[in-house]
Amino acid sequence: MNKTDLAAAVAAKTGMTKKDAEKFVNVTIDTLMDALANGDKVQLVGFGTFETKTRAARVAKNPRTGEPVNVGETRVPAFKAGQALKNRIK
């Protein structure tokens, strides 16, 4: 399922127009991304938790030359599924 499919499913389940549902999906995703960019944790009870984690600096290897390359510390997004989502998938 891609973003267009999600918007179509939201429109079908809520009775919204596809255009309004697409706006809703876009605003929701933008709001989640803004919160994560600000370092906030987003908890959707029953679905899961979105947060950022810090990946420590490390030494990697250039696959072409085999030379070691220093990779700096960075923040990465992470998702932990909630219990209701885990149970539905089972």
C-alpha positions in Angstrom: 0.0 0.0 0.0 1.3 3.4 -0.9 0.2 6.9 0.1 -2.4 7.1 -2.6 -3.9 3.8 -1.7 -4.0 4.9 2.0 -5.8 8.1 1.1 -8.3 6.1 -1.0 -8.9 3.7 1.9 -9.4 6.6 4.3 -11.9 8.2 1.9 -13.8 4.9 1.5 -14.0 4.3 5.3 -14.9 7.9 6.3 -17.0 9.2 3.4 -14.5 12.0 2.7 -13.6 12.9 -0.8 -10.4 11.4 -2.1 -8.9 14.9 -2.3 -9.7 15.7 1.3 -8.5 12.3 2.4 -5.2 12.9 0.6 -4.8 16.2 2.4 -5.5 14.5 5.7 -2.9 11.8 5.1 -0.3 14.4 3.9 -0.9 16.6 7.0 -0.7 13.6 9.3 2.6 12.4 7.8 4.0 16.0 7.9 3.1 16.4 11.5 4.7 13.1 12.4 7.9 14.1 10.6 8.0 17.5 12.2 7.6 16.0 15.7 10.4 13.5 15.0 12.7 16.2 13.6 12.2 18.1 16.8 13.2 15.1 18.9 9.7 14.3 20.1 8.3 10.8 20.6 5.0 10.1 18.9 2.9 7.4 20.6 -0.2 6.0 18.9 -1.8 3.7 21.5 -2.4 0.3 20.0 -0.4 1.0 16.9 3.1 1.9 18.0 5.7 4.5 18.9 7.8 6.5 16.5 11.0 8.1 17.9 14.5 9.0 17.0 17.6 7.2 18.2 21.2 8.2 18.1 23.5 5.9 16.2 27.0 6.1 17.6 30.0 7.1 15.5 31.8 4.1 14.0 34.5 3.1 11.5 33.0 1.5 8.4 34.7 0.0 5.3 34.5 1.5 1.8 33.2 -1.5 -0.2 35.0 -0.4 -3.4 38.5 0.2 -1.9 38.3 -1.6 1.4 39.7 1.5 3.2 38.3 2.4 6.6 35.9 5.4 6.7 34.9 7.3 9.8 31.1 7.6 10.0 29.9 10.3 12.4 27.1 10.1 15.0 23.7 10.5 13.5 20.0 10.4 14.5 17.8 7.8 12.8 14.0 7.2 13.0 12.8 4.1 14.8 9.4 2.4 15.2 8.3 0.0 17.9 5.0 -1.8 17.2 2.3 -1.7 19.8 0.7 -4.8 21.3 -2.6 -4.4 19.4 -0.7 -4.2 16.1 1.4 -7.3 17.0 -1.7 -9.2 17.9 -3.5 -8.3 14.7 -0.5 -9.4 12.6 -0.3 -12.8 14.3 
